[in-house]
Amino acid sequence: MVGGVYTRRLSIASEEEILRGESTDIYFVRSREVIEKTGMDKEVYAEVHAYSLPRGYQWAIVTGILESATLLEGRNVNVYSMDEGEVFRVYEPVMAIEGRYTEFGVYESSLLGIVRHASSISTKAARIKIKAGDKRVLFFGIRCVHPAISPMVDKYAYLGGCDAVSGVIGAKILGVPPTGTMPHALILTAGDQVTAWKSFDKYMPEDVPRIALCDTFSDERFEALKAAEALGDRLQGVRFDTPGSRRGDMRRIVLESRWALDISGYKNVKIYVSGGLDEEEVEELRDVVDGFGVGTSITFPPSIDLALDIVEVMGRQISKRGKLPGRKQVYRCPEFHDTITPSNKYLDKCPSCGEAVEPLLKPLIINGKLVREVKPYTEIRKNVVEKLKKISSLKDFNPEPILLSSL
C-alpha cells in the first residue's frame, strides 16, 4: 500500500490470483454471494459461442481451450469443447460447462479473456498465413504488448499458423527455436552496415541464419547488394523493414532488388519483408518475396466476440433473448459443412452432401478431471495449417452452419 492505494511493481495478476478467481468482474463475485446466501444455486449448462464475427470473416480459429481448462480443473463441473485449433462459425458453441453456477461463474471473465484473446490472435494469424501461400510467416509482435503476456501472444500466433516466433520465452514454451535477424540498433551502434553484418556473421552460431537488415542508411537495393558483397555465399537473405512513412511501392522495391541481386550473381539470396504488414500487403507481395515478418496486425486483431451464456437451468431449456436455448452439438463433414443440432439428437450424415459427420464438442473435463489428450504445440499447428489448406481449396464455403432443431 502506498498512500492508501494498493500497488504492485508490474500491473499484472499473478497465476495464483487468476486460479483463485480473483481476476474477475465484481458483479460475478456479488452474484455468487447472493446465490449462496439465498440457497438458489442450481445446475446449469452454459455455452461459449460467437453470434457474429468481424466484418469479412466467415470462420475463426478457437484457441485457448486447454489454458482456460486450468481454471476449471478440480472443480465439480463437466466441460465439453472443440479441439484446440478447430475452425468454427457463428452460432457454434466452442465450449460448454455443466455444473452448479457457483462452481464456475466467478471464472467467466478470465475464461473468456483467455479464449477470446487467444482465438482473435490465432484467427488473424491464420488469415495472414492463407494470404502468404507457401511463403514463411514469422511473428515479430511481442513488442506490441505488455511483457507479461508476450509468451501468450507468441503461442497463439504460432498455433494460428505462423511458422516461427521471435520471443525467447514464447519459443521456449512452444518447444521451438526463436527466430529473428537483427535490429536497426545493431547497425546504428556499429556505425555502418558492413561492420554490423560482418560482426553478426562472426559471432553468431552457425545455425543462426545470416539474414541482413538492409534499409538503415540507404536504398534497399544498394544495401542488399552491399550485404551480398560483404558476406558472399554466407548470406542467406536480406530483410527490408522500411517504416510505413517512407515505404513507397514495396512491390517495386522488391522487384528492383531481386533483379539487381540476380544479375550480380546472388540468386541464392532470399528477400524477406516486414514493417506494418497486413493481409492486403502480404497477398500483394507473396509472389515476389520469400517470407514475411508480421507483428502488429496479428497482435492487435479484430476481436472474435465469444460470450458465455446459460442455455439450460435444472434441465429446462432457457436463454436470454437473442440466444438459442438448450444444449447443442456441432457436426462436420469432410467438406466443412457444419450442422448444429440439440445435443440429444444424433446425426450420422451431413444433410447437405450425405457424407459421414463427426461431432466437434467432446469431453474436456469430467467431474473436475482433465480427460483430453494434450497434444504438442507443433502437432496442433500442423493440424491448423492442414485445415487452412482445406478451407482455401473449397470453392463454396458456407459462412453459416445448418440449424437442425429436429431430426
PyMOL commands that set and color helices and strands:
alter all, ss='L'
color gray80, all
select helices_A, chain A and resi 15-19+26-38+65-72+101-132+142-144+147-159+168-174+184-190+193-203+220-234+244-246+250-263+279-285+296-299+377-393
alter helices_A, ss='H'
color red, helices_A
select strands_A, chain A and resi 43-49+60-62+77-81+86-88+95-100+136-139+164-165+211-213+237-240+270-274+291-294+307-313+316-317+328-332+338-342+358-359+362-366+369-370+402-403
alter strands_A, ss='S'
color yellow, strands_A
deselect
rebuild
show_as cartoon
